[in-house]
Every structure is written in C-alpha cells, then in structure tokens.
Amino acid sequence: MRSLKLVISDAHEGLKAAVRKVISASWQRCRVHFMRNALVHAPAGQRRIVSVLIATIFAQTTERAARDQWRTVADQLR
C-alpha cells in the first residue's frame, strides 16, 4: 500500500492511536463491531428490534440525516 487514507476497525485504543501516529490515516468504527457492542446492552428478547432501529441510522443518505436519525433512535431506546 502506498497511501492509506482510511482504516476501519473495532475501537481498540492502541489500534486507533497507531492509525493516527504511524499511518497518518483517518479512522472509522466498524459497523459490525459497533452493532455487536450495542446489542450486548439490550435484553435478549429485544435485540432484534434494537438491531433494526440502529440499522435505520446506517440507511440514511446524508450525514445530517444520519445524525438526526441517531438522535431519534437514541431517544426511542432510552
């Protein structure tokens, strides 16, 4: 690789620091790891609906729409 611009991974702090310092690239949280981490906090019987609600955030077509949907879903899950 010559010019790495984006690294997508789990949220391991050491990996995030290495991406910033060594590779000088941007970092983004992996959607699969994010979903797994979020679902751990949901009751087993409600994980499907929580998963569907979170998926609506990723389905948005603009950053603004995703942020708005994030707030809506967070309010619903509270």
N, C-alpha and C positions, 0 to 999 in steps of 0.2 A: 504494500500500500504506500502510496506517495503522500497523499493529502487527506487525512481523515478529518471529517468535519462534524460528524455526529456519532455518538456512541449511545446505544440503547441497552439498558441492563437493569438488574434489580437495584435496590437503593443501598447497596453496601457502601459505607462511608469511605473505606480505603480505595475502592474502585473509582468512586466519584472524584476523590482527590487526585488519583493518578491520571484520570482523564483530563482534569484541569491543568495539572502541573507538567506531566510528561508528554501527553499527546496534544495539548492545547486545542481540544475539541469541545463542542457543546455536548451536554449530557441530557438524556431524556429517560424517564422511568418507563420500564417495560409494562405494557398493558396487562399482560398475563400475570406478572408478579404483583402488580397493583391490585388486580381483581382477587388473587389468592389472599393477599394480606387483608383486604377489606372483608372478604367473606368469613375469615376466621372470627370476626367480631359479631357476625349475625347468627341468630339462633338457627339451628339445623333446619327447622321447618320453614324458615323464611329466606333461606339463601337463594332460592330461585328468583323470587321477586326482587330481592336486593340486587342480584346479578342483572336482571332485566332493567331495573332503574338506572344502574350505573352504565349499562350499555347505551342508554339514550344519550348520555353525555358524549360518548365517543362517536355517536352517529351525526353530530352536528357538523355543519359545513364551514362554519367560520369560528374563529377564536372567541369572538364576542358571544355568539350563540352557545358555545360550549361552556363559557364562564357563567352565563345566565342559567343554563340547564344544570350546571354544578350546584348553584345556589338553590334551585328548585328541588333537586333531588336531596340535597343535604337537609333542607327544611322538612321534606317528607319523611326522611329516615330518622330525624330527631324525634 
